[in-house]
Amino acid sequence: MRVAVSGSIATDHLMVFPGAFREQLIPDRLDTISLSFLVDDLEVRHGGVAANIAYGLGGLGHAPVLVGAAGSDFGEYRVRLKEHGVDTDFVHISPDRQTARFMCLTDSEQNQIASFYTGAMAEARDIDLGDVVRRAGDIGVVLVCPNDPAAMLRHTDEARRLGVPFAADPSQQLARLDRDEARQLVTGARWLFTNEYEASLLQERTGWSGTDILARVGLWLTTLGADGVRLEAAGEQPYTVHAAPPREIADPTGAGDAFRAGFLAAVCWGEEPGTSARLGCAVASLALEGLGGQGYTLDRATLLQRVQDAYGPRTAQSLARHLEDPRP
């Protein structure tokens, strides 16, 4: 069973200014700012929520189908994703726009000036999910994660029409959604992903209580950072799966995406939600040790050892039978 991951594909350009922005600002000239900052380093990282999740699923031995829009500059990124087991054949390539891009400049005091170029992501609304499902074959789950809002709504409706179980992950786009749109994205979801803040924002946006939301979804997973993840379902007692501690935290970027990849991988193997959440937490802990949303490697032995250290040998043994040898 394959996962179709619908959402954003992007490139992150991260720069560091060795000074402080405030030292370059003249208080009585803020209405005519014209500044250029000389930077020493530039890090270009592959990103985008859908691409990050697909990367994790590919590393776990799945063959996820990436459903999103990119630009003519996607060539090298496409090759990299393919090398990590991701099916990129259904990525829409814009003839006019470049791949979405996040550009961020951070100063010595951790202040940031950033911009996000939507680019080709705006054309994701033109992708026919039904056509992807028919041509790709064996699609058992559709994940709808942050993307062009019109694309998110379209792909959610298409998943319902096709009768394919879907996971809702509105996260960063919640701020862009009105009440009816937020309700449309989560109603009928087999799995709903949020973090703690997004859980509150979702209730504010939908006008529904937590109980109301649980009545409309199968399982609500709320990531709690270092405290793990809370699992809730209507009529059942909520419970928390504790986090798998990382050896160090190099960069928090993409940890939530890695959790989703691990959870959905185990669900597709037929594992129950608690075990699936434990794998998700273990993958997230490895992601925390790398830079960027795709800066980690899913080595089978390392991953299973992380699972065993955090959750014991029984969980590790249950998951071991599913995991393939790591890809190069």
C-alpha positions, 0 to 999 in steps of 0.5 A: 500500500502506497501513500500519496503525499500532497503538499509543498515542495521548496528550497530553503536558502539560509544565510547568517549576517555576522553583525546585528540588524539593529546596528544598521538601522537609523531610527529616524530613517525607517521610512526609507530603508535601503540596506544590503547585508554582506554574508559569509555563508549560504546553506541551501537545503531541500525542503517543503513539508510534502517532500520532507515526509516523502523523503522519510517514507522512502527511507523506511522502504516505502515508495511514496508518491509525491503530489505537488508543484515545482519549477523547471529548477527541480531537476537536481532535487528530483534526482535526490528524492528518487535516490531516496525512494520517492516517486516524483513522476506525478510532480507538476512542473511549472513552465513559468515559475521556479520551485517555492523558495524560503529565503532567511537572513539571521543576524548574530542576535538570532533576529531574522528577515525572511521571505517566502516565494510561492512560485510553482506551488500556486499551480498545485491546485491544477493537479488532478488527484484522481488521475494520480491515484489511477495511474500510480496504483495501490494508493491506500492513503492520501496525506494532505499537508500544507500547500496552496490552500485551493490545492489542499481543499481540492485534494481533500474533496477528491480523496473523499470522492475516491473513497481513499482514507486520508490524513489531514495536516493543515498546520502552517496554513491554518492561519490562511483558512476561514471557518468553512475551509478549516472544517472542510479539510478535517471532516472525515479524516482518518488521521488528523495531525497538529502540534499543541498550538495548532490544536488550539488554533484549529478549534478557533478556526473551525468554531468546534470544541475538541470533542466536536473535532474528535466526532469528525475524525478517526484519530487525532495526533498532537505532537508535544515536542520533547513530551512526545505525542498525544493520541485521541479518538472519540469514546476512548481514553487519550494517551501519550507516547513519550518521545525518543530522546535524540543524542543532540539537537542540531536543528528542529526543522522537519522533526514533525514531518519525520514523525508523520513519515514514521507513523504513516509507514507503520500504519501502512504495515498494519501496526496499531496506532501506539506502535506507529507513533513510537516509530514516528517519534524515533524517526523524529529523534534522528531528524533532530540530529541532522540539519534541515528536514532531510538531513538525516539517514534512516539506517536500519540498525540505528533506527531499531536501536533507537526504538529499543532504547526508548520503547523496549525490545518488543516494539523493536522486534515488531517493527524490525520485520518491516524495515528494509536495508537502508538505501545508499 
